[in-house]
Amino acid sequence: MDHFDLRDGALHAEQVPLDAIADAVGTPVYVYSAATIRRHVHVFRDAVGSLVHDGQAPLVAFAVKANPNAAVLSVLAGLGCGADVVSGGELKRARAAGIPAERIIFSGVGKTAEEMALGLREGIGQFNLESEEEAITLSEVATALGVTARVAYRVNPDVDAGTHAKISTGSSENKFGIAFDTAPQAYARAAALPGLAVQGVAVHIGSQLTDLDPLRQAFARIGALIETLRADGHDIRTADLGGGLGVSYDPALPAPPSPAAYGAMVAAATAGWACRLIFEPGRLIVGNAGVLVTSVIRVKPGVHSPFVIVDAAMNDLMRPALYDAWHHIRAVRPSGERFEANVVGPVCETGDTFAMRRGMDKVKQQDRLAFMTAGAYAATMASTYNSRPLTPEVMVSGDRWEIVRARQPVEALIAADSVPAWIFEQPT
Ligand code: LLP
């Protein structure tokens, strides 16, 4: 559920008309709803909060990659969330937003020694190791700093997540995690390394999952592994179940499983584990909490249906170009008329297409459209391709709103480059 609704014929973010924001800030502009973010955290907590193990409630560690805006992270910090980070940059952002270090989980296959040192100096809660090679490096870095790193291995359960290949991570052919069958040996070797304290297991099989079965299978394998590891003498205290639960992009399709259904599945799968559970939801928390508002530059005739050329492009919202992702497109002030159109951006690539032959609200030049479900993996994946500056972001709460990232001036892009003096020398 979100807080983007039609009121008096105009699409609002909570109590603020999107038109008012677009008039003041220009377009394209991302708009987030704080109430929606809060609601999603509460719904998720309600779904998993009762799964107390070892006297500890689960840790909800927001996957920062989904939306790292400081205002978004601050809302989550205020709700007591932790963070799942995958780079030194995300770690610094999470800390800057006030997320306590002990609630930070560091994931990712390519952590550098410098990033490990940063995490260790901050005192983060857990490193999710993705290879034995990484364990050796972390051991060296921790030993040099004279500290102990709390670690889990991310185990690849070799299940098919049934999602888009580019966001599927739990098959044995993916780059993620250590192979399930070799896990006991990997744990034994990690436990023998100085500077490491083995405390948990981690799993994450993919994103935008619309079926609970692959997760259920993965968790069953993890449960069996926990028993093996304990029998081997490891003190397994945490089980990080990753993120991945899908959200609704197309209101015409059946909704993905609810957080409550997910929570019930997790309760059954983890009964008797006696581990503190960690969750890393990203999309579920912020996906439906954001929209991208864009203006129609012009409408151009096409062979089958007209091209609605908007001022947002693939550099602002990359998901359709990258994953053929489907985003619901609504008029900010619908006239009531509908038509079939192709919605495209101005970038010089055919891939800069948001929708083909889409039945949608009829719009004309200067009208505004909103791409829905653009709170996750949207602004954060933007680039400046075609020298298009990064899009501003706005946070709404009730009847208040504020710019939380200013529009990048194109001059900043130009000024970021430098030209060596010798470029101007005559070629010899
Ligand atoms: N934990 C780990 C280790 C992850 O790799 C991810 C996402 C998450 C948690 C959060 O997953 P979520 O709950 O958001 O599904 N750019 C793609 C999605 C990439 C997801 C990468 N990993 C998209 O736009 O669909």
Boltz pocket constraint, residues with backbone or C-beta under 6 A from the ligand:
constraints:
  - pocket:
      binder: B
      contacts: [[A, 63], [A, 66], [A, 84], [A, 107], [A, 108], [A, 166], [A, 167], [A, 204], [A, 206], [A, 207], [A, 208], [A, 242], [A, 243], [A, 244], [A, 245], [A, 280], [A, 281], [A, 282], [A, 283], [A, 284], [A, 319], [A, 323], [A, 376], [A, 377]]
      max_distance: 6.0
